[in-house]
Amino acid sequence: MQFVKTEALRMGMRLAKPIYNKDGVLLYERNSKLTYQGIKSIKNFGLIGIYILEPAEPVPPMTAEDIAFERFQTMSVFAIKEELGRILQTRKAPKIQVIASNIIKNYGRLDHKINFPQNLRSKEDYIYKHSLNVAMLCAMITRTMNMKPEEQLETVLAAIVHDIGKLTISESLLEKDQLTEQEKVICRAAESKGHELLEMIFSSNPNIKRICAQSRKALLYFKEDKKCSFNIVQGAKVLMVAETFDSMTAMGARNIPKSEIAVIRLLKERMDIFDKAVVDAFIQSVNLLEPGLAVELSTAQKALIIQANHRDILYPTVLTFLDNQVIELSDRELYGDIEIKDIMKTMDNRYVIDVSVLEENGFLVKKRSLSLYHNN
């Protein structure tokens, strides 16, 4: 599988992932061959590119849940784009509650971990896709933490609108890799005005602005390598973790994403900024170092995870490819100098080896539901 930019697409290439329209209607199935009209449609969608199968490559496995995830993202991004645009134009948000409730209905009531592949983003849709992903992660985290329904709704609402101020920043500034001090002031002013707008839109619920403002302030401390010295509401703590993970692992036209493991390490190292309970709930919500995943060790060896470590996700049990050695990374006394360096995954963030292959070869793969904060 390879990522091909839109301008390099050619007729006859096979799709590795399905394409939907804003209503969730399937336009192009996986393994479909691109036609002239198909390439034109992809350009009209504003996509920076798509995943294409190699000439002899079989269609990779996707569960029904994975397919539903792709469809839901497409539909919700269009809805969020329309609603944020409406807020800026009319100062009203008639559909925001419906969007938030739909996210919670689909991803805020799960009792198991899910795959959370990143979506491709262009400069035109980055904020909308980021807002959706953050809202979905917030829904899952708040569920795992068993937060009250009203707190969950407030947190998801805040996640959807937290970056609305950035929509008023010029494209030239948003595209710059490095900003001058004056440009940073301009961007921060735009974000502050966005939060002032939220205060008006959600006048009956001041927690929405509070969550957004506190999260933004604390993350500024994080970026400036300062310790957070003020109290933060629970929703803001959740938003901070979700926003940081998505921002750092996102795939865009200009940025190089960090691996999920690098971000998890960072979150765990900066407990002065990120709340431990929230980070733990995030880890319990998303499939990260699960059985079937191929990894690179700090020794430069390649290995396969055969058993997850639910006490400390960074130290699972692995099987090395070179000599078939089983290493329990959790045994720090014996393997204290060996760690997972990074993940070896397909380009769309999916497992290299299916879990069923492990089971067929005699490895017992334990399945675990979300039980860190509650038992279902």
N, C-alpha and C positions, 0 to 999 in steps of 0.2 A: 504494500500500500504506500502511496506517495501523495504528498500535497502538491497540487498544481494550481498556480495562480490563474485567475480568470483569463488573462490575455494569452495564456499559453494553452488553453483548452483546445482540443481538436475533436472532430467528429469521429465516432467509433470508440472513444475512451469509455470505460465502464465505471459507473458510480459505485463507490464503496459505502456510501451512506445515503439514506433516502432524503428527498427534498419535498417539503410541504409548502403550501401557501398559507396566508395569514389566518385562514379559517380551519387549518389543520387537514385540508384535503391533500392526499398524496398525489404529487405531480409526477415524480420520478422515483421508481423503486430501485433498491440496491441491485446492482448488476445490470442496470439499464445502460444501453449504449447511447452516448451523447449524439444528438442530431444538431443540425444547424439551428433549428428553433429552440432546442434545449439550451444551447450555448447562449443564444440571445436572451432567453429568459433569465439565466443565471446572471448575466451582465445587468439586466434590468433590476434584479433583486439587490444589486449593490454588493454582492459577495466578493471578497478579495480572492477567493479560490475555493476549491472543493477537494475532497479526498477521492483519489482515483485508484482503482485496482491495477496491479501489474498485469501484463498480458496473460500470463498463465496462472495467476493467483486465484484461488477459490474465494468465494464470498466468506468473510469472517463471521463467526457466530455472534448473534445479537439476541438477547432474550426479549421476551414480550415487554418486560419492564424497560429495557434499554430503548426499544422502539417508541414506547409511549413517552419516555423522557424527551427524545428528539422532537416528537410532535408537539408536546406541551411547550417546550421552549420556543419553538417557532411561533405558535399562536400567541403566547404571552408577551413576547418581545414586541409584536405589532400592537398589542393592547396597551402596553406600558408606553410605547412611543406616542400613541395617540393621546393618552391621558396626560402625560407630562407636557406635551405641546398645548393641550387644552388648558392646563393650569396656568402656563405662562401667558396665554392669550386672554383668558376669561377670568382668571383668579378663582376658578371653581373646579371641583374634582368630583363630578357626579358618579364616576365608575370606579374610583380608587378602592372603595370598600369591597366591591365585587371582585376586583383583581386580586386583592389580598386574601379574601376568603377562598378564592379558587386555588391559590397557591397553598394555603393551609389545608384545604380539602384533599389535595393531591399529594403534598409532601410534608405536611405538618401533623400527620396522624399515622405515620409509618411505625411498624414495630420491628424493623430490620434495617440493616445497612444497605446502601445502594451504590452502584457505580455512579460517579459524577464526572463524566468526561467534559473537558473544556470545549466551548464553542469558539469558532473563528470570529474575529471581530475586525471591522473596518473603522476608520475614523468617524464615519457617519453613524454607525450603530453601537459603538463601544459603550457609551453610557447606558443605553437601554439594556444591552445584554448583561453588562456588569450589574445593574440594578436588579435584574431578574435573578441572576445567579445568587447574589447576596441575599435576596429575599427568600429564595428556596432554601439556602443554607440556614438562614435564621429560623425558618419554619421547622426544619429538622432538629436544630440544636435546642430550640425552646421545647419541642416535644420530648426530646431525650431528657431534658432537665425537669420535665413535668411542671413547667410554668403554667400559671393560670391562663385560661382562654383569652381574657382581656389583655393580659400582658403579652401573650403570643401575638395577638392581632396588632397591638401597638408596635411591637418590634418589627413585624413584617411590613406594616405600613411605612414605618420609618426607613426601612431598607429600600423600599421602592422609590422613595422621594429624596433620599439623603444626598444625592448628587445633582439635584435639579439646578442648583446655582451654576454648575459647570456648563449647562446648556447655553448660558448667556456669554460665555467666554469665546473670544474669536478663535477660529480654526487655526490660525497661524500660531497662537500661543499654545493651544492644546497639542499641536504637533511637535513643538520644540522639545528637544532632549534635555536641554538645560536652560533654566530661566534666570534672568538677572534679578537682583533684589527688587527692583521696581516692578518687574513683571510678576514676581511672587506676590507682591502687595495687591496688584490688580486682580489676580486669581483668587486670593483670599477674600477680597472685598466682594467679589461675585458670589462666592460660596456663602458669605455672611448674609448677603441680600436674599439668597435663596432660602436661608433659614428664617429670615424675617417674613418671607412670603408664606412659609409653612405655618408660622405663628398665626397668620391671618386665615389661611385655609382651614387649619385645624384649631380654631379658637376655642372649641368646646373640649378639646383634648390636648392640653399643653405638653403632655408627655412625648408627643411625636417630635416636636422641635427639641425638647430636652434630650431625647435619645440621640438625635442627629448631631446636635451641638456638642454634647459631651464626648461622643465618639470621635468627632473631628478634632476636638481640642486634645484629647488623650493621644490620638495618632500623630499629632504634630509633635508632642513630647517624644514619641517613639522615633520619629524621623530625625529629630534633633538630638537623639540619644540622651534624653533626660528622663528622670524618674517621674512618674505620675504622682502628684501630691494632692489630689482632690478626690472627693467621693464621686463615684459613678453609679448610676442606676443600672439595674440588671440588664435592661434592654440594650443599653449602650455597650455593655461588656460583650454581649452576644454580637452586636453589629460590628464591633471592632475586629473580632476574630474572623467573622464571615467576610468582611470587606478585605482584610489583609490577605487571607488565603486566596480569594478570587483575583485580587489585583496582582499578586505576585506570581500566580500560576497561569494567568490568562495569555492566550495566543492572539497577538495583533499584528498589524502590518509592520510595526516598527520595533516593538519590544521583544526581547528574548525571555520567555517564561522560565521561572525557576522550577525545580522539581518539587513535587508535593512533600517529599521527605525533607528537603532543605527548609521548606517553610514550616513544617511541623517542628523541626529542631529549633528554629528561631522562636516560634510561639512558646515552646516549653522553656527556652532559655530566658525569655523576658517575662517572667511571672510578675515583675514589678509593673508591667503594663497590661499584660493579658491575664485574665482570670483563669486560674487552674481548672476550676469546675467547668467553665465554658469550653476550654480547650479539650478537656477530657470528653465532654459531651459531643464536641465536633468529631473527635476521633471515633466515637461510638456510633456516629451517624453515617459515615462515608467509608466505602471500601478503599483501603490504602495498601498496607502490607499484608495482603491476604494470600492464602494458598493458591498456587498456580502462577504467581508473578515471578518473573525473572529479574534478578538484581545483580549489580556489580558490588563486590566487597572492597573494603579498604586495602586488601591484599592484591587487588587487580583481578582476582578470580571471579568467574561468573557462576551464579548459583540460582537454584529454584527454591522458592519458599514452599515448604511442605506442611508447616504448622504455624499459625499466627500466635502471637504473644499478646493476650488481651490485658495483661498487667502493664506491659511496656511495649507499645507497638513497634518501637525501633529495634527490638531484639527478638525476632522470630526464630524458628528452627529452619535451617536451609540445607539443601543437598547440592554440593558442588558439582559442576559439569565435568571438571577435569579428572577427578579421581573418585567421584561418587561418595564423597565423605559427608556424613551427616554432622552438622555443626549446630549446637544449641547456643545461639548467641546470648541467650539469657544467662548462661553460665559465665559470668564475667571473670570469675577466678581462673577459669581454664582458657577462655577466649577473650580476655579483656582488651587485647590489642586489635581485635577484628570487629568492624562495624559495617553496616550497609552504606556504601558510598552514594549510590543512586539506583534508580529503577530503569530496567530495560523494558520498554513497552512499545507497542505499535504506535504509529503516529497519531492515532485518534484516542490515545490514552486507555487502550484496552489490554487485557491480559494476553501475554504471548502464548501461554498454554492454558487450555480449558481445565477447570477443576475436575471434570469427569475423567480426564486422562490420569490424574493422580489416583483417583479412586480405583480405576481399572488396573492400576499397577500396584495395588496393595497398600496405599497410604490412606489412613483414616483421616478424613477432613471433617473437623468438628464445625458445626454451624451454630452461630450464636446470635440471638436476637438482642435488641436494645434492652439491657437490664442494669445499666449503671445506676440509674436513679429510680427505676421502678421495675416491677416484675409483671409481665403480661403473659 
